[in-house]
Each structure stands twice: as structure tokens, then as C-alpha cells.
């Protein structure tokens, strides 16, 4: 047999091997009926075992899971026998400008509805404020932001969502815990399986609590024996307040203030780990945009500088309560949205005084390169992910000051060209 013949046979064998491998994979790909059957076995065995271990009774379990169905339209599903998709790199995507988060039309609409509802439920709000010490305007703002004051559709049967994700998603363990908590909610009598409606992510009711949060924070404030975050305004507002209080809300304090940072004071002092008394900030020349003095009750209390767009956008002093709002949704922009909306509801104020400027146009890969350059020079940028968090922002400001530049504390194309 000649060399050419051997090479031809070798190529043929390789091609057959690849073909057979591909065919095996096609054959092995699970059909929906087979996955559905595995799902029902999982409910009867694994899920029941976990539920029983946490104290769920068999009759309550069987009643709750009757009719459970997989929802194939949910994101992040990994059916048995398949492999999770590789995480798509977002390093080339632009990150959003903060300005896009603050739709003036939406804020005005939420504020108008919020003021109307605050007036309509004034008695309830006074009782909730007296009990928990959280301003009613903050509670109404979260209510509006999370569900449009209950107008947002809750199209999903929550148990189907949670069970689907617990059985075949990229975060099965987390969703199994939420599913078990949902079963406890049902056995506890707060809601039936059919009444438990939520979002595609399993968040429930008008405050958008996950089941574990419901069990920790939901309260029966109207005294009807049920914690009804779907229909009862007293329960909704009090549950949000209880969430914030148990997350550390400080009674009598504001969330924060829009300020002006004078020339000569660096924006690189940002961050919750660099808190100092409001009086110290004031002594450096930081003043409220409104022209009002800082409240007397705040003067001796700690506050933190926050410059989410560096010197290209609004600047703030925020209190620890700002970071409590972030416990509800871990985003600076979310907490600022809630604070601004609450101020509009309580005092009729408007948008932040300063504009956000033309920021957020850079690629994440550009910011990532800047972060890596800063880390190489010994700066702490936090997570190296191509997003300009507060540690990245202040590291940029510190690098600028170190190199004789006026700190701006925000990534830009010109700054990237200088930072090597």
C-alpha cells in the first residue's frame, strides 16, 4: 500500500470518526418529552427530599407541585444532557451612559402618580413611618420603580418559573432555595400556588421580593392574617420598610444630597470606605446645589462622596441609607433613581441640577485596558471587568493627580491615550 493510499485512508477514518461523534451527539440530545419526564422524576425524588428536610409536609408538597410545568421560554436554561453555553464576552460592548437610566418622562410620571397615591394612603403611610422610621416617599418610590405601583404585569406562575430554573438553569442551587421558600409560603397560608404570580426571574408581588426575602421581610400590616404583597397597600409599604430597616436603615436620616465640589477638592475621595462627617466635607467647601445648609441633624454624621460620572455629571454626598437602598438593588444608579424620585414625591423637586454629560461612549475593552494599567501600577480598581465602579473612578483620579493632571475620575479616550 503506497503512502498516498495510507494518507487517504487515514483522512477517511478521521472523517468517519467526526461524523460518528456528531451523530452520537445528535442522538444524545434530549427531547423535550424526555426532559419533561426527568423533571417530574426530579420533583418526586430530589425536590421532595429537600423540601421534607426543611419541614414541608407531604400533603402540602403534593398540592403545591401538582401541575408544575417547565417553562421553556425562560433565559439561561441548560436542559439535562446539554452543556451550558460559554459566557459571552462583553468586553467589546459599550457601557451605558448614566443619563439613559434617568428618563425624565418616566420620572415625572412616577412622581405624579406617587404623590397621588401618597395622598390617598396618607394614613397608612403615617402608621408605617411611625413603626419603621423610613420616610413614606422612599417606600412609594421603590413601589413605583419595582412594579409601577402594581400596574406592571405579573405574567408568570411563579412556581413554574422557580421549578424550571431549579431543575435546569445556570444557577440551579439558588433557585432551588427560592423554590423551597416558595413552598413554605404556600404551606404557611400567605398565598396559594395559583395566586403566586411573579416575574420571569421569580420575583413576587408589587415589591418584587424573591421568596427568601418574602419569608424574611414581608409583614401583615393590615391585620388580616396574611402577608399580601400582591394586593394590600399596607402590607406592600410595610414590607418594603421592614426590608430597609433590617438592612440597616437609620431613622431620621436622609438618603443624600446633590452637591457642588469646589475646584481644588479631588473627586478621588469617593467611596463608602472614605466616609467622614458632613461637617468635614463642608469645611472643604462642598455645598448643596439647592443652596440650603446641610440639615443640623446631619452635621456630625458620616457621609460619603459619590461621583458616578466623575466630574462630568452630578456630584453627591450620600448617607449610609443610600447603601441600604442598594441592598434592595445593588446599583448606584438605582439608589440615585429612588432618592431622586422620593424627593420629587415629597417636595416636588425635579431632576438633578447637573447634567450627566457625554459619558459612557467607551468600549468595555478600553476601560478594561485602563484598569489593567492601573493595577500594574499598584492601584486598587476593584473588580477588573471593564466597568467604571467607584474604585476604578477614584484610581483614575489618583493617577491623574500623581501625573500632574486635573482629576476627572472617569474614563475617557484622551485619558486612555495617556494611561500606559
C-alpha positions in Angstrom: 0.0 0.0 0.0 1.5 3.3 -1.0 1.9 6.4 1.1 -0.8 8.3 -0.8 -3.3 5.4 -0.2 -2.4 5.3 3.5 -2.9 9.0 3.8 -6.3 8.8 2.0 -7.5 6.0 4.3 -6.3 8.0 7.4 -8.3 11.0 6.2 -11.3 8.9 5.6 -11.1 7.3 9.0 -10.8 10.7 10.6 -13.9 12.0 8.7 -15.9 8.9 9.7 -14.9 9.4 13.3 -16.0 13.0 13.3 -19.3 12.0 11.6 -20.0 9.3 14.1 -19.2 11.6 17.0 -21.5 14.3 15.6 -24.2 11.7 15.1 -23.8 10.4 18.7 -24.2 14.0 20.0 -27.4 14.4 17.9 -28.8 11.1 19.2 -27.8 12.1 22.7 -29.5 15.5 22.6 -32.5 15.1 24.9 -36.0 15.6 23.5 -38.5 17.8 25.3 -40.7 14.8 26.3 -37.7 13.1 27.9 -36.7 16.2 29.7 -40.3 16.7 30.9 -40.2 13.1 32.3 -36.9 13.8 34.1 -38.4 16.9 35.5 -41.3 15.0 37.0 -39.0 12.4 38.5 -36.8 15.2 39.9 -39.9 16.7 41.6 -40.9 13.4 43.1 -37.5 12.5 44.4 -34.8 15.2 44.7 -37.1 18.1 45.3 -39.3 16.2 47.7 -36.3 15.1 49.7 -35.0 18.7 50.0 -38.5 20.0 50.9 -39.1 17.3 53.5 -35.7 18.1 55.1 -36.9 21.8 55.7 -40.2 20.7 57.2 -42.6 20.8 54.3 -45.4 18.2 54.8 -46.2 15.6 52.1 -49.8 16.8 51.6 -48.7 20.4 51.3 -45.9 19.4 48.9 -48.2 17.3 46.7 -50.8 20.0 46.5 -48.3 22.7 45.6 -46.4 20.8 42.9 -49.5 19.4 41.2 -49.5 20.5 37.6 -46.0 22.0 37.7 -44.7 22.6 34.2 -41.4 23.5 32.6 -41.3 27.0 31.0 -39.1 26.6 28.0 -39.2 30.3 27.2 -37.1 31.4 30.2 -33.5 32.5 29.7 -30.4 30.7 30.9 -31.8 27.2 30.6 -29.5 24.2 30.5 -31.6 21.0 29.8 -30.1 17.7 31.1 -27.6 16.3 28.7 -26.5 19.6 27.3 -23.7 21.9 28.3 -24.0 25.5 29.5 -23.3 28.0 26.7 -20.0 29.7 27.0 -20.3 33.0 28.7 -20.4 35.7 26.0 -17.6 38.2 26.4 -19.0 41.7 26.8 -15.6 43.3 26.7 -16.3 45.0 23.3 -19.7 46.4 24.3 -20.2 50.0 25.2 -21.4 50.5 28.7 -24.5 52.7 29.1 -24.3 56.4 29.9 -25.9 57.1 33.3 -28.1 59.6 31.6 -30.0 56.8 29.9 -31.1 55.5 33.3 -32.9 58.7 34.3 -35.7 59.1 31.8 -37.3 62.4 32.7 -40.6 61.5 31.2 -40.7 58.3 33.3 -39.6 60.0 36.5 -42.2 62.8 36.1 -44.9 60.2 35.5 -43.9 58.1 38.5 -43.7 61.2 40.7 -47.1 62.4 39.8 -48.7 59.0 40.4 -46.6 58.7 43.6 -47.8 62.0 45.0 -51.4 61.0 44.3 -51.0 57.6 46.0 -49.2 59.2 48.9 -52.2 61.4 49.5 -54.6 58.6 49.0 -52.8 56.4 51.5 -51.6 59.1 53.9 -53.0 57.4 57.0 -51.3 54.2 56.2 -48.0 55.9 55.4 -48.0 57.8 58.7 -48.5 54.5 60.6 -45.8 52.8 58.6 -43.4 55.7 59.1 -44.1 55.7 62.8 -43.5 52.0 63.1 -40.3 51.7 60.9 -38.9 55.2 60.7 -38.5 55.0 56.9 -39.9 58.1 55.0 -43.1 57.2 53.1 -41.7 58.9 50.0 -38.8 56.3 49.9 -41.3 53.5 50.2 -43.6 54.9 47.5 -40.6 55.5 45.2 -39.5 51.8 45.5 -43.1 50.7 45.0 -43.2 52.7 41.8 -39.8 51.7 40.5 -40.4 48.0 41.1 -43.9 47.5 39.7 -45.3 50.8 38.6 -47.4 50.8 41.7 -48.8 47.4 40.9 -49.6 48.2 37.2 -46.8 46.1 35.9 -47.9 42.7 34.6 -47.0 39.6 36.6 -47.5 37.1 33.8 -45.8 34.1 35.2 -46.9 31.4 37.5 -44.0 31.7 40.0 -43.7 28.0 40.9 -43.3 27.1 37.2 -40.5 29.7 36.9 -38.7 28.7 40.1 -39.0 24.9 39.4 -37.8 25.3 35.8 -34.7 27.3 36.9 -34.1 25.0 39.9 -34.1 22.0 37.5 -32.2 23.3 34.5 -30.6 26.7 34.7 -27.2 28.1 35.2 -28.0 28.9 38.9 -29.8 25.8 40.0 -28.8 25.8 43.7 -30.0 29.4 44.2 -33.4 28.8 42.5 -33.9 25.6 44.4 -33.5 27.5 47.7 -36.1 30.1 46.3 -38.4 27.2 45.3 -38.3 25.6 48.8 -39.0 29.1 50.3 -42.0 29.4 48.0 -43.3 26.1 49.2 -43.1 27.4 52.8 -45.0 30.5 51.8 -47.8 28.3 50.4 -47.9 25.9 53.4 -47.8 29.0 55.7 -51.1 30.2 54.2 -49.9 33.5 52.8 -50.7 32.6 49.2 -51.9 29.7 47.1 -49.8 28.3 44.3 -52.2 29.8 41.7 -52.1 33.2 43.3 -48.3 33.3 43.4 -47.6 35.4 40.3 -44.3 36.9 39.5 -41.6 38.0 37.0 -39.6 35.8 34.7 -36.9 35.8 37.4 -39.2 34.6 40.1 -39.6 38.0 41.9 -43.0 38.2 43.6 -45.7 40.8 44.0 -45.6 44.6 43.9 -42.3 45.0 45.9 -40.7 42.3 43.7 -39.5 40.1 46.6 -37.8 36.8 46.0 -39.4 34.0 48.1 -36.5 34.1 50.6 -36.9 37.8 51.0 -40.7 37.4 51.5 -40.1 35.0 54.4 -37.6 37.4 56.0 -39.2 40.7 55.4 -42.9 40.5 54.4 -45.3 41.7 57.1 -49.1 41.6 57.7 -49.7 45.3 58.4 -53.4 45.3 57.7 -54.0 42.6 60.3 -56.0 40.2 58.1 -53.7 37.3 58.9 -51.9 37.2 55.6 -48.7 38.9 54.2 -50.3 40.0 50.9 -47.7 41.8 48.8 -49.9 41.4 45.7 -53.0 43.4 46.7 -52.6 45.0 50.2 -51.1 48.5 50.1 -50.4 48.5 53.9 -48.6 45.1 53.6 -46.7 46.3 50.5 -45.4 49.5 52.1 -44.7 48.0 55.5 -42.9 45.0 53.9 -40.6 47.4 51.9 -40.0 49.4 55.1 -39.2 46.2 57.1 -36.7 45.2 54.4 -34.9 48.5 54.6 -34.9 48.6 58.4 -33.5 45.1 58.7 -30.8 46.1 56.1 -29.7 48.9 58.4 -31.9 52.0 57.7 -31.0 54.8 60.1 -34.2 56.6 61.3 -34.2 60.3 60.9 -31.5 60.5 58.2 -31.9 61.4 54.5 -30.5 59.4 51.6 -28.2 62.1 50.3 -27.8 65.5 48.7 -26.7 66.8 45.3 -23.6 68.9 45.9 -21.0 71.1 44.2 -17.4 70.1 44.7 -15.2 73.2 44.5 -12.0 73.4 42.4 -9.1 72.1 44.3 -11.0 69.3 46.0 -10.4 66.0 44.4 -13.2 63.7 43.2 -10.9 60.8 44.1 -12.2 60.9 47.7 -15.2 58.9 46.6 -16.4 55.7 48.3 -18.1 54.2 51.3 -14.7 53.4 52.8 -13.7 57.0 52.9 -16.6 58.4 54.9 -16.2 61.5 57.1 -18.6 63.8 59.0 -20.7 66.1 56.9 -19.0 69.0 58.8 -15.6 67.9 57.4 -16.9 67.8 53.9 -18.5 71.3 54.4 -15.2 72.6 55.7 -13.6 71.5 52.4 -16.1 73.7 50.6 -18.7 71.1 49.5 -22.1 72.8 49.4 -25.6 71.7 48.5 -26.7 72.5 45.0 -30.0 73.8 46.4 -28.2 76.5 48.3 -29.7 75.2 51.6 -27.5 74.3 54.5 -27.0 70.7 55.4 -29.6 69.6 58.0 -28.4 70.2 61.5 -29.0 66.5 62.3 -26.6 65.5 59.6 -23.6 67.7 60.5 -21.9 65.3 62.9 -22.9 62.2 61.0 -20.8 60.4 58.4 -21.4 60.8 54.7 -19.7 59.6 51.6 -18.7 61.4 48.3 -20.4 59.8 45.2 -19.5 60.9 41.7 -21.0 58.2 39.4 -19.9 60.1 36.2 -16.8 61.7 37.7 -16.7 65.5 37.2 -18.8 65.0 34.1 -22.1 64.6 36.0 -24.0 65.3 39.2 -22.0 65.0 42.4 -23.4 63.8 45.7 -22.9 63.4 49.4 -24.7 60.2 50.4 -25.6 58.8 53.8 -25.5 55.1 54.9 -29.1 55.0 54.0 -28.1 55.3 50.3 -26.2 52.0 50.7 -29.3 50.4 52.4 -31.3 51.3 49.3 -28.6 49.5 47.3 -29.3 46.4 49.4 -32.7 46.3 47.5 -30.9 46.6 44.2 -27.1 46.7 44.1 -26.7 49.7 41.8 -25.6 53.3 42.4 -27.9 54.4 39.7 -30.9 52.5 41.1 -30.3 54.1 44.6 -30.0 57.6 43.0 -33.2 57.0 41.0 -35.0 56.0 44.2 -33.6 59.0 46.1 -34.5 61.5 43.3 -38.0 60.0 42.8 -38.6 60.2 46.6 -37.6 63.8 46.7 -39.9 64.6 43.8 -42.8 62.9 45.6 -42.1 64.6 49.0 -41.1 68.1 47.9 -42.0 68.4 44.3 -38.3 68.8 43.3 -37.2 68.0 39.8 -34.2 66.5 38.0 -30.7 66.7 39.3 -29.2 70.1 38.7 -26.1 69.0 36.9 -26.4 67.1 33.6 -24.7 63.8 33.1 -22.6 64.9 30.2 -21.5 62.9 27.2 -20.1 59.9 29.0 -20.4 56.1 28.6 -19.3 56.0 25.0 -16.2 54.0 25.5 -15.9 50.3 24.9 -15.6 48.0 27.9 -12.4 46.6 26.4 -11.0 50.2 26.6 -11.9 50.5 30.3 -10.6 47.0 30.9 -7.2 48.1 29.5 -7.2 51.1 31.7 -8.0 49.0 34.7 -5.2 46.6 34.0 -2.7 49.5 33.5 -3.8 51.0 36.9 -3.4 47.6 38.6 0.0 47.2 37.2 0.9 50.5 38.8 -0.4 49.4 42.2 -3.9 51.0 42.2 -6.9 49.2 43.6 -9.6 49.3 40.9 -11.9 46.8 42.5 -13.2 44.2 40.0 -11.4 44.3 36.7 -14.4 44.0 34.5 -14.4 46.9 32.1 -17.0 48.8 34.1 -16.1 52.1 35.9 -17.0 51.4 39.6 -16.1 53.8 42.3 -12.7 52.2 42.9 -11.8 52.5 39.3 -13.1 56.1 39.2 -11.1 57.2 42.1 -8.0 55.3 41.0 -8.2 57.2 37.7 -8.4 60.5 39.7 -5.4 59.5 41.9 -3.4 58.6 38.8 -4.3 61.9 37.2 -3.2 63.9 40.3 0.0 61.8 40.5 0.8 62.7 36.9 0.1 66.4 37.2 -3.4 66.3 35.6 -6.6 67.7 37.0 -8.6 64.7 38.3 -11.8 63.9 36.4 -12.3 60.5 37.9 -13.9 59.0 34.8 -12.6 57.0 31.8 -12.2 58.9 28.5 -10.4 58.3 25.2 -7.9 61.1 26.0 -7.2 59.6 29.4 -6.7 56.2 27.9 -4.1 57.5 25.5 -2.1 59.0 28.4 -2.5 56.0 30.7 0.1 53.4 29.7 
